[in-house]
Amino acid sequence: MCGRLTNLAVCLLSVYETTAHAASLDEAVRVGRRAVEQTNSGPVPLATAATNLGNVLLTRFELRSAPYDLDDSVAAARRAVELTPADSPFRVARLSNLANVLREKAFRGVEGAADESVKAAELAVGAAEPGDPMLPGFWSNLGLALSTRCDVHARGEDLDRSIEAFREAVRTAEGSEQDALMYRSNLGMALRQRGVANDSPADLDEAIAVLEAVTAADWGGHPDSAPFLWGWGTRTPAGSIGPRIRPIWRRRCRPGAGQPRSLDPAPRSSCRPHNRWAIPPWRTVTGLRRRPATAPRSSC
């Protein structure tokens, strides 16, 4: 019964992601809570149910910004990690999920959340097998955790480390060109931030080259292409990269081309890459392991 309920919660979340029908998201939360409450067959199915509940709650928090949804999402992600054996192939992804929800806590000034997010992301990268298809996502999650800590504590070394993490994400995603485009976008924006902060022409030149290539690339219908392209064009400052990037962006994201209309109007920080779609946590139906970046927000 638990497996059926958690699978239903995942399906309802997919309905919301496809249709933006908020009632489906509320139903997904309700069903996900029932799955956790009714699980009595051991820690393995309970960890799966807790992971999926955490992802559903995080999605609803992003929609409505209700603090209790974020608190419950963090609690569910912690519980999932605690219930997962150290040798489980799902532990790595659940650590990365925990890093993501803790980043949201860090954005809101919760003390210690940024450090804990970085620690969880580092554990995920360290525990992943070299050939794990989700390794690029783990590296990129680490980069985002470090850039968030840069925002919270204003430590330049965290931005340096985040750039190296994004480089690793790009390198390890070479087998999937469309996924690599997302990781390159984070790399380009992080390089831009460091170039502006340090008045570094080398970083700005590399950022321009990376973002020009990504903006002009064939995304092949990737579901995240519109948010990326729209975000770059509206958020790139006119004084540095803007004059080079915007002409390409205008050709790719002209009015009526399907770009989203309700994105954040400005980046949340000067340190963090601006594309919040780059690193989804991972959602999985019970027993099914899926690659990141094929669908927003996946989990194991």
Long-range contacts (C-beta under 8 A, 24 or more apart in sequence): 1-38, 2-35, 2-38, 2-39, 2-40, 2-41, 2-45, 2-46, 2-49, 3-45, 3-48, 3-286, 3-287, 5-31, 5-32, 5-34, 5-35, 5-38, 5-49, 6-31, 6-32, 6-35, 6-45, 6-48, 6-49, 6-52, 6-53, 6-285, 6-286, 7-285, 7-286, 9-35, 9-52, 9-53, 9-56, 10-52, 10-283, 10-284, 10-285, 12-56, 13-52, 13-55, 13-56, 13-59, 13-283, 13-297, 14-295, 16-59, 17-59, 17-295, 17-296, 17-297, 22-63, 25-56, 25-59, 25-60, 25-63, 26-60, 28-56, 28-59, 29-53, 29-56, 29-57, 29-60, 29-69, 32-56, 32-57, 36-76, 43-83, 43-84, 44-83, 44-84, 44-88, 45-286, 46-79, 46-83, 47-79, 47-80, 47-83, 47-84, 47-90, 47-94, 48-80, 48-90, 48-284, 48-286, 48-300, 50-76, 50-77, 50-79, 50-80, 50-83, 51-76, 51-77, 51-80, 51-90, 51-94, 51-97, 51-283, 51-284, 51-299, 51-300, 52-283, 52-284, 52-299, 54-80, 54-97, 54-101, 54-299, 55-97, 55-281, 55-283, 55-297, 55-298, 55-299, 58-100, 58-101, 58-104, 58-281, 58-297, 59-297, 61-104, 67-108, 70-101, 70-104, 70-105, 70-108, 73-101, 73-104, 74-98, 74-101, 74-102, 74-105, 77-101, 77-102, 81-120, 89-289, 89-300, 90-289, 90-300, 91-127, 92-124, 92-127, 92-128, 92-132, 92-134, 92-138, 93-124, 93-134, 93-138, 93-281, 93-282, 93-299, 93-300, 94-299, 94-300, 95-120, 95-121, 95-123, 95-124, 95-127, 96-120, 96-121, 96-124, 96-134, 96-137, 96-138, 96-141, 96-281, 96-282, 97-281, 97-282, 97-299, 99-124, 99-141, 99-142, 99-145, 100-141, 100-144, 100-279, 100-281, 101-281, 102-145, 103-144, 103-145, 103-148, 106-148, 106-149, 106-151, 106-152, 107-148, 107-151, 107-268, 109-152, 114-145, 114-148, 114-149, 114-152, 114-153, 115-149, 117-145, 117-148, 117-149, 118-142, 118-145, 118-146, 118-149, 118-158, 120-145, 121-145, 121-146, 125-165, 133-291, 134-282, 134-291, 134-292, 135-172, 136-168, 136-169, 136-170, 136-172, 136-173, 136-176, 136-179, 136-180, 136-183, 136-292, 137-169, 137-279, 137-280, 137-282, 137-292, 137-293, 139-165, 139-166, 139-168, 139-169, 139-172, 139-183, 140-165, 140-166, 140-169, 140-182, 140-183, 140-186, 140-278, 140-279, 141-279, 143-169, 143-186, 143-187, 143-190, 143-273, 144-186, 144-272, 144-273, 144-278, 144-279, 147-190, 147-193, 147-269, 147-271, 147-272, 147-273, 148-269, 148-271, 148-272, 150-269, 150-271, 150-272, 151-268, 151-269, 151-270, 151-271, 151-272, 154-271, 156-194, 156-197, 156-198, 158-271, 159-190, 159-193, 159-194, 159-197, 159-271, 160-194, 162-190, 162-273, 163-187, 163-190, 163-191, 163-194, 166-190, 166-273, 176-291, 176-293, 177-217, 178-219, 178-220, 178-222, 178-293, 179-292, 179-293, 181-214, 181-217, 181-219, 181-222, 181-225, 181-228, 182-222, 182-224, 182-228, 182-275, 182-277, 182-278, 182-279, 182-293, 183-278, 184-210, 184-213, 184-214, 185-210, 185-211, 185-214, 185-228, 185-232, 185-273, 185-275, 185-278, 186-273, 186-275, 186-278, 186-279, 188-214, 189-232, 189-273, 189-274, 189-275, 190-273, 192-236, 192-240, 192-241, 193-270, 193-271, 193-272, 193-273, 195-240, 196-240, 196-270, 197-270, 197-271, 204-240, 204-241, 207-241, 208-241, 208-244, 208-245, 211-236, 211-241, 211-245, 212-244, 212-245, 212-248, 215-245, 215-248, 215-249, 215-252, 216-248, 216-252, 223-295, 223-296, 224-277, 224-278, 224-293, 224-296, 226-253, 226-257, 226-258, 226-259, 226-260, 227-260, 227-263, 227-275, 227-277, 228-275, 228-277, 228-278, 229-253, 229-259, 230-259, 230-260, 230-263, 231-263, 231-274, 231-275, 232-274, 232-275, 234-263, 235-266, 235-267, 235-274
